[in-house]
Amino acid sequence: MSANKVLYSFFWAQKGIILKEPTPPGTTITKTYYANILVNEFHPAIKKQRRGLISTRVILQYGNAPLQTSHLVFSTIYNLKYELLRHPREGTTMIKVHWRHQYSSV
């Protein structure tokens, strides 16, 4: 990556971005790094910005990337008491849902 590019991890909900976390230069996003983001950055951000989600439930949806399917990440999600919405396998028939994002000025 060039010197002026930054890699970010984004976590968002229907009401907007919950966490935008820059990855330090030279850092590889591993399963350990990702699990630490969930515990040390994402969970506190939800507590601060979306208190109601913690008391009801947090549902994480993700792809089939190897770091997201690791045992460490699964156990971290379980320990945080989050629900996991798994990515469908290839070839699974799915109903197409179209999402539209609307932004309003506050």
C-alpha positions in Angstrom: 0.0 0.0 0.0 1.3 3.5 -0.8 2.2 5.9 2.0 -1.0 8.0 1.6 -3.5 5.1 1.8 -5.1 3.9 5.0 -7.0 0.6 5.5 -10.1 0.9 7.6 -12.4 -1.6 9.3 -16.0 -0.4 9.2 -18.9 -1.6 11.3 -22.3 -0.1 10.6 -26.0 -0.6 11.3 -29.1 0.7 9.5 -28.7 4.1 11.2 -25.1 4.6 10.0 -21.5 3.9 10.9 -20.9 2.6 14.4 -17.1 2.3 14.1 -14.5 3.3 11.6 -11.2 1.9 12.8 -7.9 2.7 10.9 -5.4 -0.2 10.7 -1.9 0.9 11.7 0.6 0.9 8.8 2.3 -2.4 8.3 -0.3 -4.3 10.3 -2.0 -7.4 8.9 -5.6 -8.0 9.9 -5.4 -11.4 11.5 -8.0 -13.3 13.5 -6.5 -12.1 16.7 -6.4 -8.5 15.5 -10.1 -8.8 14.4 -11.2 -10.3 17.7 -9.4 -7.5 19.6 -11.3 -4.9 17.5 -14.6 -6.6 18.4 -13.8 -6.5 22.1 -11.8 -3.3 22.6 -13.3 -1.0 19.9 -16.6 -2.3 18.5 -18.3 -3.3 21.8 -17.5 0.0 23.6 -18.7 1.9 20.5 -22.0 0.1 20.6 -22.4 0.8 24.3 -21.7 4.5 23.7 -23.7 5.1 20.5 -26.4 2.5 20.5 -27.2 1.5 24.0 -30.4 -0.3 23.1 -28.6 -2.8 20.9 -26.6 -4.2 23.8 -29.7 -4.8 25.9 -31.7 -6.4 23.0 -29.2 -8.0 20.7 -26.4 -7.4 18.3 -26.4 -9.4 15.1 -23.2 -9.5 13.1 -23.3 -10.4 9.4 -20.1 -11.2 7.5 -18.7 -13.0 4.5 -16.7 -16.2 4.3 -13.3 -14.7 4.8 -11.0 -17.1 6.7 -10.4 -14.7 9.6 -14.1 -14.2 10.1 -14.8 -17.9 10.3 -12.0 -18.8 12.8 -12.7 -20.4 16.1 -11.2 -17.4 17.9 -13.6 -15.0 16.3 -16.6 -17.3 16.8 -15.8 -17.6 20.5 -15.3 -13.8 20.8 -18.7 -13.3 19.3 -20.2 -15.9 21.6 -18.6 -14.3 24.7 -19.9 -10.9 23.7 -23.4 -12.5 23.5 -23.8 -11.3 19.9 -25.8 -13.2 17.3 -24.2 -14.4 14.1 -25.9 -14.2 10.7 -23.8 -16.5 8.6 -23.2 -15.8 4.9 -25.2 -18.2 2.7 -23.3 -20.9 0.9 -22.8 -20.6 -2.9 -25.7 -22.0 -4.8 -28.2 -21.2 -2.1 -31.4 -19.8 -3.5 -32.1 -16.5 -1.8 -34.7 -13.8 -2.1 -33.3 -10.6 -3.4 -33.7 -7.7 -1.1 -32.8 -4.2 -2.2 -31.5 -1.8 0.4 -31.6 1.9 0.1 -29.6 4.2 2.4 -30.9 7.6 3.3 -28.8 10.2 5.0 -30.3 13.1 6.8 -28.5 16.1 8.3 -28.6 16.4 12.0 
